[in-house]
């Protein structure tokens, strides 16, 4: 990579890592604890993230939603398979429980596009970055996250075993992080516009989502301490290297254009999303391992995304 591209890449990635480190330092100084992290993550899940998703979707031009092309279909398929295949392997080959299989597969297959997609992708792939973020947001908001929340609710008995599946699914659909982008999506398709002052009111708190989630992940990690085991390391290796690597080989074999390959591969290679830690803490499962995976994925993305950028440039 030339020096200009390296500078752009570092400008996009380093703020993510820096925010994480500041949260770690805050935890080390005793300013915050896991109790605070629970409160912050609840704030993110119920307020800042829904508002950010709503305002982000409302700011998406309708023509972008209607002009989803080849790379959109390929990216959507890759995102779904990135969760489905690990889930099936964990559940039926490795015989892990439903909750563990669901959560760990989500960690493997969830790039942090909702939080850092635009600042990372825009300087690397240009104008298609908006479409890539929208497609990833649609798949994560309407398929992966609701599906995982439903399975986690069933596994933790938060959903009543005697009720019909659609009643349980409706309970998941009512969660703010699922409902808010869906309402905005329908409004955009229906050409319903809100005054700019209302959207700006949503953005003010919504823009805090990525920073709060990463900061919280930092002091959670300091509390639990960084762990190096299969549960924390394998998701990082699969997410940062294996999934984008397989996507590169497959798309190359399909004789896709260099631009399409770069867009899909770099989107998949974005570090593991801190939304996975929010969900892990909500259901009290593998908090330490997920926090470690988020931190390690972010740190190693400086190498892995840089190598993939050079490979596809």
C-alpha positions as CSV (number, residue, x, y, z in Angstrom):
1,X,0.0,0.0,0.0
2,X,1.2,3.5,-0.7
3,X,1.7,6.0,2.2
4,X,-1.5,7.9,1.4
5,X,-3.7,4.8,1.6
6,X,-1.9,3.7,4.8
7,X,-2.7,7.1,6.3
8,X,-6.4,6.9,5.3
9,X,-6.6,3.3,6.7
10,X,-5.1,4.3,10.0
11,X,-7.3,7.3,10.3
12,X,-10.3,5.0,10.0
13,X,-9.2,2.2,12.3
14,X,-7.1,3.8,15.0
15,X,-10.0,5.8,16.6
16,X,-11.8,2.5,17.2
17,X,-8.8,1.0,19.0
18,X,-8.1,4.2,20.9
19,X,-11.6,4.4,22.3
20,X,-11.3,0.8,23.4
21,X,-7.9,1.5,25.1
22,X,-9.3,4.6,26.9
23,X,-12.1,2.4,28.3
24,X,-9.5,-0.1,29.5
25,X,-7.6,2.7,31.3
26,X,-10.8,4.0,32.9
27,X,-11.4,0.5,34.3
28,X,-7.9,0.2,35.5
29,X,-8.1,3.5,37.3
30,X,-11.3,2.3,39.0
31,X,-13.6,4.9,37.5
32,X,-15.9,2.3,36.1
33,X,-16.9,-1.3,36.8
34,X,-18.9,-4.1,35.3
35,X,-22.0,-2.7,37.0
36,X,-21.5,0.6,35.1
37,X,-21.0,-1.4,31.9
38,X,-24.3,-3.1,32.4
39,X,-26.0,0.3,32.7
40,X,-24.1,1.7,29.7
41,X,-25.0,-1.3,27.5
42,X,-28.6,-1.0,28.5
43,X,-28.5,2.6,27.5
44,X,-26.9,1.6,24.2
45,X,-29.4,-1.2,23.5
46,X,-32.5,0.7,24.4
47,X,-31.7,4.3,23.5
48,X,-28.5,5.3,21.6
49,X,-28.4,2.3,19.2
50,X,-32.1,2.5,18.2
51,X,-31.9,6.2,17.7
52,X,-28.7,5.8,15.7
53,X,-30.2,3.1,13.5
54,X,-33.4,5.1,13.0
55,X,-31.6,8.3,12.0
56,X,-29.1,6.4,9.8
57,X,-31.8,4.6,7.9
58,X,-33.9,7.8,7.5
59,X,-30.8,9.5,6.0
60,X,-30.5,6.8,3.4
61,X,-31.8,7.9,0.0
62,X,-34.6,5.7,-1.3
63,X,-32.8,5.3,-4.6
64,X,-30.0,3.5,-2.7
65,X,-32.4,1.0,-1.3
66,X,-33.9,0.4,-4.7
67,X,-30.6,0.2,-6.5
68,X,-29.0,-2.8,-4.7
69,X,-26.9,-4.5,-7.3
70,X,-24.7,-7.5,-7.6
71,X,-22.4,-6.7,-4.7
72,X,-25.5,-6.3,-2.4
73,X,-26.7,-9.8,-3.1
74,X,-23.2,-11.3,-2.7
75,X,-22.6,-9.4,0.6
76,X,-26.0,-10.3,2.0
77,X,-25.4,-14.0,1.2
78,X,-21.9,-13.9,2.7
79,X,-23.2,-12.3,5.9
80,X,-25.9,-14.9,6.4
81,X,-23.6,-17.8,5.7
82,X,-21.0,-16.3,8.1
83,X,-23.5,-16.9,10.9
84,X,-25.4,-20.0,9.6
85,X,-22.3,-22.2,8.9
86,X,-20.6,-21.6,12.3
87,X,-23.9,-22.0,14.1
88,X,-24.5,-25.4,12.4
89,X,-21.0,-26.6,13.2
90,X,-21.2,-25.5,16.8
91,X,-24.6,-26.9,17.4
92,X,-24.5,-30.2,15.5
93,X,-20.9,-31.1,15.1
94,X,-19.3,-29.7,18.3
95,X,-22.5,-30.3,20.3
96,X,-22.5,-26.9,22.0
97,X,-25.7,-25.6,23.6
98,X,-28.2,-23.5,21.7
99,X,-27.3,-20.3,23.5
100,X,-23.5,-20.8,23.1
101,X,-23.9,-21.8,19.4
102,X,-26.1,-18.7,18.7
103,X,-23.9,-16.2,20.5
104,X,-20.5,-17.5,19.3
105,X,-21.8,-17.7,15.7
106,X,-23.0,-14.1,16.0
107,X,-19.5,-13.1,17.2
108,X,-17.9,-14.8,14.2
109,X,-20.3,-13.4,11.6
110,X,-20.9,-9.8,12.8
111,X,-18.6,-7.1,11.5
112,X,-19.0,-3.7,13.2
113,X,-20.5,-2.0,10.2
114,X,-23.3,-0.5,12.1
115,X,-20.9,1.5,14.3
116,X,-17.8,2.1,12.2
117,X,-18.8,1.1,8.7
118,X,-18.9,4.5,7.0
119,X,-15.7,6.0,8.4
120,X,-13.8,2.8,7.6
121,X,-15.2,1.9,4.2
122,X,-15.7,5.3,2.6
123,X,-12.0,6.2,2.3
124,X,-11.2,2.6,1.1
125,X,-13.9,1.9,-1.4
126,X,-15.5,5.3,-2.1
127,X,-19.2,6.0,-2.8
128,X,-20.3,2.4,-2.7
129,X,-19.6,2.4,1.0
130,X,-23.1,3.8,1.7
131,X,-24.8,0.9,-0.1
132,X,-22.5,-1.6,1.7
133,X,-23.4,-0.2,5.1
134,X,-27.2,-0.2,4.2
135,X,-27.1,-3.8,3.0
136,X,-25.2,-5.0,6.1
137,X,-27.5,-3.0,8.3
138,X,-30.6,-4.6,6.7
139,X,-29.2,-8.1,7.1
140,X,-28.0,-7.6,10.7
141,X,-31.1,-5.6,11.8
142,X,-33.8,-7.7,10.2
143,X,-32.3,-11.2,10.0
144,X,-29.2,-12.0,12.2
145,X,-29.8,-9.9,15.4
146,X,-33.6,-10.7,15.7
147,X,-33.0,-14.3,14.9
148,X,-30.2,-14.6,17.5
149,X,-32.2,-12.7,20.1
150,X,-35.1,-15.1,19.6
151,X,-32.9,-18.2,20.0
152,X,-31.2,-16.7,23.1
153,X,-34.6,-15.9,24.6
154,X,-35.8,-19.5,23.9
155,X,-32.6,-21.0,25.4
156,X,-32.7,-18.8,28.5
157,X,-36.5,-19.5,29.0
158,X,-37.2,-15.8,28.6
159,X,-39.7,-16.9,26.0
160,X,-42.5,-19.1,27.2
161,X,-42.2,-22.7,25.8
162,X,-45.9,-23.0,25.6
163,X,-46.5,-20.0,23.4
164,X,-46.6,-20.0,19.6
165,X,-43.3,-19.2,17.8
166,X,-44.8,-16.1,16.2
167,X,-45.8,-14.7,19.7
168,X,-42.2,-15.2,20.8
169,X,-40.9,-13.6,17.6
170,X,-43.2,-10.6,18.1
171,X,-41.7,-10.1,21.6
172,X,-38.2,-9.9,19.9
173,X,-39.5,-7.6,17.2
174,X,-40.7,-5.2,19.8
175,X,-37.1,-4.6,21.1
176,X,-36.0,-1.1,20.2
177,X,-32.8,-2.2,18.3
178,X,-35.1,-4.2,16.0
179,X,-38.2,-2.0,15.8
180,X,-36.5,1.4,15.2
181,X,-34.7,0.5,11.9
182,X,-37.7,-1.4,10.6
183,X,-40.0,1.6,11.1
184,X,-37.4,3.9,9.4
185,X,-37.0,1.4,6.5
186,X,-40.8,1.5,5.8
187,X,-40.8,5.3,6.0
188,X,-38.0,5.6,3.5
189,X,-39.7,3.2,1.1
190,X,-43.0,5.1,1.6
191,X,-41.2,8.4,0.9
192,X,-42.1,9.7,4.3
193,X,-39.7,12.4,5.4
194,X,-39.2,13.9,8.8
195,X,-38.1,17.5,9.4
196,X,-34.4,17.8,9.7
197,X,-34.6,19.1,13.3
198,X,-36.2,15.9,14.3
199,X,-33.5,13.7,12.6
200,X,-30.8,15.9,14.2
201,X,-32.4,15.3,17.6
202,X,-32.1,11.6,17.1
203,X,-28.5,11.8,15.8
204,X,-27.2,13.7,18.8
205,X,-27.7,10.7,21.1
206,X,-27.4,8.1,18.3
207,X,-23.9,9.2,17.3
208,X,-22.7,8.2,20.8
209,X,-23.5,4.6,20.2
210,X,-20.1,3.4,18.8
211,X,-18.0,5.3,21.3
212,X,-20.1,4.2,24.3
213,X,-20.1,0.5,23.2
214,X,-16.3,0.5,22.6
215,X,-15.6,2.4,25.8
216,X,-17.7,0.0,27.8
217,X,-16.1,-3.0,26.1
218,X,-12.7,-1.6,27.2
219,X,-13.4,-1.5,30.9
220,X,-15.3,-4.8,30.8
221,X,-12.2,-6.3,29.4
222,X,-10.0,-4.7,32.1
223,X,-12.3,-6.1,34.7
224,X,-12.5,-9.7,33.3
225,X,-8.9,-9.5,31.9
226,X,-7.9,-10.5,28.4
227,X,-8.2,-14.2,27.9
228,X,-6.5,-16.4,25.3
229,X,-8.5,-19.5,24.7
230,X,-10.4,-21.2,21.9
231,X,-13.6,-19.3,22.7
232,X,-11.9,-15.9,22.2
233,X,-9.2,-16.7,19.7
234,X,-11.0,-18.9,17.1
235,X,-13.8,-16.3,16.4
236,X,-11.1,-13.7,15.7
237,X,-9.2,-16.0,13.3
238,X,-12.3,-17.0,11.6
239,X,-13.8,-13.5,11.4
240,X,-10.6,-11.5,10.5
241,X,-8.9,-14.0,8.2
242,X,-11.0,-17.1,7.2
243,X,-14.3,-15.5,6.2
244,X,-12.9,-12.6,4.1
245,X,-10.3,-15.0,2.7
246,X,-12.9,-17.5,1.6
247,X,-15.0,-14.7,0.1
248,X,-11.9,-13.5,-1.8
249,X,-11.3,-16.9,-3.3
250,X,-14.9,-17.6,-4.1
251,X,-15.5,-14.2,-5.8
252,X,-12.2,-14.5,-7.7
253,X,-13.4,-17.9,-8.9
254,X,-16.7,-16.4,-10.0
255,X,-14.7,-13.9,-12.0
256,X,-16.2,-10.9,-10.2
257,X,-14.7,-7.5,-10.9
258,X,-11.9,-6.2,-8.6
259,X,-14.2,-3.5,-7.3
260,X,-16.9,-5.9,-6.2
261,X,-14.3,-8.2,-4.6
262,X,-12.8,-5.3,-2.7
263,X,-16.1,-4.0,-1.5
264,X,-17.4,-7.4,-0.2
265,X,-14.1,-8.6,1.3
266,X,-13.3,-5.4,3.2
267,X,-16.8,-5.1,4.6
268,X,-16.6,-8.7,5.9
269,X,-13.2,-7.9,7.4
270,X,-14.3,-5.0,9.5
271,X,-13.6,-5.9,13.2
272,X,-16.1,-7.9,15.3
273,X,-19.0,-5.6,16.3
274,X,-19.3,-4.5,20.0
275,X,-23.1,-5.2,19.6
276,X,-22.1,-8.9,20.3
277,X,-20.7,-7.9,23.7
278,X,-23.9,-5.9,24.5
279,X,-25.9,-9.1,23.8
280,X,-23.5,-11.3,25.7
281,X,-23.8,-9.1,28.8
282,X,-27.6,-8.9,28.4
283,X,-27.8,-12.7,28.5
284,X,-24.8,-13.1,30.8
285,X,-22.8,-15.5,28.6
286,X,-19.1,-15.5,27.8
287,X,-18.7,-11.8,28.6
288,X,-15.0,-12.1,29.1
289,X,-14.4,-14.1,25.9
290,X,-16.5,-11.9,23.8
291,X,-14.8,-8.7,25.1
292,X,-11.5,-10.3,24.4
293,X,-12.6,-11.3,20.9
294,X,-13.8,-7.7,20.2
295,X,-10.5,-6.3,21.4
296,X,-8.2,-8.8,19.6
297,X,-10.3,-8.5,16.3
298,X,-9.9,-4.7,16.4
299,X,-6.2,-4.8,17.2
300,X,-5.4,-7.4,14.5
301,X,-7.6,-5.7,11.9
302,X,-4.7,-3.2,11.5
303,X,-2.8,-6.1,9.9
304,X,-5.6,-8.2,8.4
305,X,-7.6,-5.4,6.8
306,X,-4.3,-3.9,5.6
307,X,-3.3,-7.2,4.0
308,X,-6.7,-7.6,2.4
309,X,-6.7,-4.1,1.1
310,X,-3.3,-4.6,-0.5
311,X,-4.5,-8.0,-1.9
312,X,-7.6,-6.4,-3.5
313,X,-6.1,-3.1,-4.5
